[in-house]
Amino acid sequence: MCSGAITVEELLLCLKRIKKSITFWTQQLGRKGYMQFVVPQLASNAYLLQEAGKLMPHQ
């Protein structure tokens, strides 16, 4: 069973990747570029995110 915990190093890598993505999409599409990219990505997975939330214990 996965505890969901990650290391500080993993968290930093994730944040660096997000920052790089923000820079890329801002350069490609302008000031709101990252949001134009990420919102459809999240919306297309909204059901899966909702279902995952039901499976994870609330703290």
C-alpha positions, 0 to 999 in steps of 0.5 A: 500500500502506498503511503503517498509520502515523497522525499524532499528531493522528489518534491524539489524535482517536481517543483523544478519540472513545473517551473520549467513547464510554466516557462515553456508554455508562457514563451509559447502562448504568452502570459496565460500560456501555462494556464491554457495548457494545464486547465484542459489537462486537469479537466480531462482527468477530473473524473480520475482525480475525483475517484482517486480522492475517494480511495485515499483516506482523509486526514 
